Amino acid sequence: MLDSCRLITLPRIDDPRGSLSFVEGERHIPFAIKRVFYIYDVPQDIERGGHAHKECHQFLICLNGSIHVLLDDGREKNEVRLDSPCRGLYIAPCVWGGQSQFTPGSVLVVLTSHLYDPDDYLRDYDAFLEYIQRHKG
């Protein structure tokens, strides 16, 4: 499952007026976008995330500053640093994710494949491990 997660470089258009990047669902990322939310003003030493989704796909872009993202599929872990508005991280379902080390002024935008559904969340790590054992073998 962790192999499904990957950094994706987005288109970037530069001209004298500045730079523009964009993302199109089912073209640049492997899902249609149903929801967008953003995280900002995170106090120093605070961690966000700390959950997995049963069905929902996510794509994270750090629009300003930098953050670290921990990925965990129950077998292996990987940490990725996001620090560019033209590069994002695709996170597949059933991958535990957490964000930390937000630099001052960081803004993280998250694009998702599903609308908010509290039943899609696995918020307890032991329950997450049990779920992937039962459903992913």
N, C-alpha and C positions, 0 to 999 in steps of 0.2 A: 504494500500500500504506500509506503514511503517513496517507492520508486515512481509513483504517479505524480507526486508533488514536484514542482519544478519552477525555476525562475523563467519568466517570459519577458523579453525585451519588446516594448511597445513602440509603435511608430513615433518618430520625433521630427517635427518640421521646425527648422530654424530660419528666421529672417531678421532684418534689422529691428523689427518691432518686438522681438522676443521669441520664445519657443512655445510650441504647442505639441502635446501628446494626446493620444486618444486610445480608447479600447472599445471594440465592438464584440458583443456577445456572439458566440458560435463562429467567430472569425479569428479573433486574437486569443480568446479564452474558450475552453471546451464546454461552455454552457450558455444558455440564454439568461440574461440578467433580470431578476425579479425584484431585487431589493438592494439598496445602497445605504450604507451608514458610515459615519466617520467618528473617529476618536481623537480627542485633542485635550490640551490642558491637563495632561496626566502628570501628577506629582512625581518627583524624583523617587526612585526605589519602589515604585508601585508596579505590580504585574497585572496584566489584563489577559483575557481569554481564559485559559485553564479549563478547556472542555473540548469535546469532539462532537461531530454531527453524524447521525445515522445515514442521512440521505443528502444533505445540503453540501454543495460545492462552494468554495470561497476563493476569491482573488483579492489579495492585499497589495495596496500600493502606498508607500510612504511619500506623501506629497511634499512634505517639508521635514527637515531634520533627519533623524535616523532612529531605527528600532531594531531589536533582535527578536527573531521568531524561533521558538523551539517547536520542532515537529517530532512526533513520537507515534509509531504505529504498534506499540506493544512489544516489538522485537528489537527495533533499533531507533536511535534518536539522531537528529541533525539540527544544527542551529544555523540560521540564515540571517544575514544583516541586510535590511532594506534601507537604502539611502538615496534613492533616485526616483523622481516622478515618472520616468520613462521605463521603469522595470518593476515588475510585480511578481508576486509569489502565488502560484496556484496551489490550493490545498484540497485534496480529495476527501470525500466522506471517510469516516472511520479513522481519521488521523487526529490525535490529540494535539492541540495547538495552544501556545501561550506567547504573549508578547511582553518584552521587558526592555530595560535600558533605553527608555524614551529620552531623547535629548530635548532640552528646552525648546519649545515651539514646534515640536513634532506634530504632524497631522497624518493620521492613518485612515485611508478610505478602504472600505470593504465592500466588494460586489458579491452578491450571493445568487444561487440558482433557485432558492425557495423563499417564500415569504416567511416571516417569523413564526415559528411553531415550537413552543416550549417542549413538546413531546419528542422533537427531533434531537434534543440536546442530551449528551452524556456528560454530566457535570462532576460525577464522582469517578476518580481514576480507577478504583477497583471494579466498579460497575462497567467502565469502559473496557477493561481487560476481559471481563467475563463476556461482554457483548461481542467483542471481536473474536473471541474463542468460539462462541456459539455460531456466529454468522459468517465468519470469514475462514474458519478452520485454521 
